[in-house]
Amino acid sequence: MTTAADLSWDDLKAMIAALAEQSRETDRQLRELKRQIAEQGRQIGGLGDKFGYFAEGMALRTMEKLLRRRFHMDNVAPRLRVRRDDHEREYDVLAWANGKVNTVVVVEVKSRVKREAIDQLIEQLQTLFDFLPELKGKARIGILAGIDWDAGVEEEAQAAGLYTARIRDDMFELTTPKGFKPRKW
């Protein structure tokens, strides 16, 4: 076994140079690993977006029928983007009717409905007139729709005054109980 006393100055310099090279290679490998993880995250996010768009598109026809028949909406706009004062908002589905109905329905569609979706929809309802002042004076109600729901979220959404809907067999169905009274913003 070689001891420190047996090593020459050149041996020590060579060992330090080898350690420095190993350190540089480890740093390079770590940067590459981080890049690969970031790329995978981007790809997974893209798949999530595509699945969300698929969920929206899959049941859009039935949501339009539901909005027209159940809520008497005259206008139904899927994937409506609005820009005001350098802020942008996208509504999965926005429907409204004038006259006696005088209501706006904001629909948020999720492939997987998590607790945050409730806050997101409520915020959209509260700020709707900031983005679409031409709809001022109408009652606002929300529908949270999805394919897969986290435990308790559907009940929590209903307790917050939101209609809930599930996609079953390519069709939206309201899942709020009979006699449900929505909150109007």
C-alpha positions as CSV (number, residue, x, y, z in Angstrom):
1,M,0.0,0.0,0.0
2,T,1.3,3.4,-1.0
3,T,1.4,6.0,1.8
4,A,1.4,9.8,1.5
5,A,5.2,9.8,2.2
6,D,5.7,7.5,-0.8
7,L,4.0,10.0,-3.3
8,S,6.1,12.5,-5.2
9,W,5.0,16.0,-5.9
10,D,4.3,15.0,-9.6
11,D,2.1,12.1,-8.3
12,L,0.1,14.5,-6.2
13,K,-0.3,16.9,-9.1
14,A,-1.4,14.1,-11.3
15,M,-4.0,12.9,-8.7
16,I,-5.3,16.5,-8.3
17,A,-5.6,16.9,-12.1
18,A,-7.4,13.6,-12.4
19,L,-9.8,14.6,-9.6
20,A,-10.4,18.0,-11.3
21,E,-11.2,16.2,-14.6
22,Q,-13.6,13.8,-12.8
23,S,-15.3,16.8,-11.1
24,R,-15.7,18.5,-14.5
25,E,-17.2,15.3,-16.0
26,T,-19.6,15.0,-13.1
27,D,-20.7,18.6,-13.5
28,R,-21.3,18.0,-17.2
29,Q,-23.3,14.8,-16.5
30,L,-25.3,16.7,-13.9
31,R,-26.1,19.5,-16.3
32,E,-27.2,17.0,-18.9
33,L,-29.4,15.2,-16.4
34,K,-31.1,18.4,-15.4
35,R,-31.7,19.3,-19.1
36,Q,-33.2,15.8,-19.7
37,I,-35.5,16.2,-16.6
38,A,-36.6,19.7,-17.8
39,E,-37.3,18.3,-21.3
40,Q,-39.4,15.4,-19.8
41,G,-41.3,17.9,-17.7
42,R,-42.1,20.0,-20.8
43,Q,-43.2,16.9,-22.7
44,I,-45.4,15.7,-19.8
45,G,-46.9,19.2,-19.5
46,G,-47.7,19.1,-23.2
47,L,-49.4,15.8,-22.9
48,G,-51.5,17.2,-20.0
49,D,-52.5,20.2,-22.2
50,K,-53.5,17.9,-25.1
51,F,-55.5,15.6,-22.8
52,G,-57.3,18.7,-21.3
53,Y,-58.1,19.9,-24.9
54,F,-59.3,16.4,-25.7
55,A,-61.6,16.5,-22.6
56,E,-62.9,19.9,-23.6
57,G,-63.5,18.9,-27.2
58,M,-64.9,15.5,-26.4
59,A,-67.9,16.8,-24.6
60,L,-68.3,20.3,-26.1
61,R,-71.4,19.4,-28.2
62,T,-73.2,18.0,-25.1
63,M,-72.1,21.0,-23.0
64,E,-73.6,23.3,-25.6
65,K,-76.9,21.3,-25.6
66,L,-76.9,21.4,-21.8
67,L,-76.3,25.1,-21.7
68,R,-79.1,25.8,-24.2
69,R,-81.7,23.4,-22.8
70,R,-81.1,23.6,-19.1
71,F,-79.8,27.2,-18.7
72,H,-81.5,28.8,-21.8
73,M,-78.3,30.2,-23.1
74,D,-78.5,31.9,-26.5
75,N,-74.7,32.3,-27.0
76,V,-72.1,29.6,-26.4
77,A,-68.4,30.3,-27.0
78,P,-65.9,27.5,-26.5
79,R,-62.3,28.4,-25.7
80,L,-62.9,32.1,-25.7
81,R,-59.8,34.2,-25.2
82,V,-60.1,37.8,-24.0
83,R,-57.4,40.4,-23.7
84,R,-57.7,43.6,-21.6
85,D,-55.0,45.9,-20.5
86,D,-52.1,43.5,-21.1
87,H,-53.9,40.7,-19.3
88,E,-55.3,37.6,-21.0
89,R,-58.0,35.2,-19.8
90,E,-59.2,32.0,-21.5
91,Y,-62.6,30.6,-20.7
92,D,-63.1,26.9,-21.6
93,V,-66.8,27.6,-22.3
94,L,-68.6,30.9,-21.8
95,A,-72.3,31.2,-22.4
96,W,-74.8,34.0,-21.9
97,A,-78.3,35.1,-22.6
98,N,-80.0,38.4,-22.5
99,G,-83.6,39.3,-21.8
100,K,-85.5,37.4,-19.1
101,V,-82.7,34.9,-18.5
102,N,-80.0,37.7,-18.2
103,T,-77.3,35.2,-17.1
104,V,-73.7,34.3,-17.9
105,V,-72.4,30.8,-17.3
106,V,-68.7,30.2,-17.0
107,V,-67.6,26.5,-17.5
108,E,-64.2,25.3,-16.5
109,V,-63.4,21.8,-17.9
110,K,-60.6,19.7,-16.4
111,S,-59.4,16.2,-17.2
112,R,-58.5,15.8,-13.5
113,V,-60.4,18.1,-11.2
114,K,-58.3,19.2,-8.2
115,R,-59.2,21.5,-5.3
116,E,-57.4,24.5,-7.1
117,A,-60.0,24.3,-9.9
118,I,-62.7,25.6,-7.5
119,D,-60.6,28.7,-6.7
120,Q,-59.8,29.2,-10.4
121,L,-63.4,29.1,-11.5
122,I,-64.5,31.4,-8.7
123,E,-61.8,33.9,-9.6
124,Q,-63.0,33.8,-13.3
125,L,-66.5,34.5,-12.1
126,Q,-65.4,37.4,-9.9
127,T,-63.3,39.1,-12.5
128,L,-65.5,38.3,-15.5
129,F,-66.7,41.9,-15.9
130,D,-63.1,43.2,-15.8
131,F,-62.5,41.2,-19.0
132,L,-66.0,41.4,-20.6
133,P,-67.6,44.7,-19.3
134,E,-70.3,44.3,-22.0
135,L,-71.8,41.5,-19.9
136,K,-72.2,43.6,-16.8
137,G,-75.6,43.4,-15.2
138,K,-76.0,39.7,-15.8
139,A,-76.0,37.1,-13.0
140,R,-73.0,34.9,-13.1
141,I,-73.0,31.2,-12.4
142,G,-70.2,28.6,-12.7
143,I,-70.0,24.9,-13.8
144,L,-67.0,22.9,-12.9
145,A,-66.8,19.9,-15.2
146,G,-64.3,17.0,-15.4
147,I,-63.5,13.4,-16.1
148,D,-61.7,12.4,-13.0
149,W,-62.3,14.1,-9.6
150,D,-60.0,14.1,-6.6
151,A,-61.8,12.9,-3.5
152,G,-64.2,15.5,-1.9
153,V,-63.7,18.1,-4.6
154,E,-67.1,17.7,-6.2
155,E,-68.9,18.2,-2.9
156,E,-66.6,21.1,-2.0
157,A,-67.5,22.8,-5.4
158,Q,-71.2,22.3,-4.8
159,A,-70.8,23.8,-1.3
160,A,-69.2,26.8,-2.9
161,G,-72.3,27.2,-5.0
162,L,-70.9,25.8,-8.3
163,Y,-72.7,23.4,-10.5
164,T,-70.7,20.2,-11.1
165,A,-70.7,18.0,-14.2
166,R,-69.0,14.8,-15.2
167,I,-68.2,13.5,-18.6
168,R,-69.7,10.0,-19.0
169,D,-69.9,8.2,-22.3
170,D,-68.7,11.3,-24.2
171,M,-71.5,13.4,-22.7
172,F,-71.7,16.0,-19.9
173,E,-74.1,15.3,-17.1
174,L,-74.8,17.6,-14.3
175,T,-74.0,15.9,-11.0
176,T,-75.4,18.5,-8.6
177,P,-78.3,17.2,-6.5
178,K,-81.9,17.9,-7.2
179,G,-83.0,21.2,-5.7
180,F,-79.4,22.6,-5.9
181,K,-79.3,26.4,-5.7
182,P,-76.2,27.8,-7.3
183,R,-74.4,30.9,-6.0
184,K,-74.9,33.9,-8.2
185,W,-72.1,36.3,-8.4
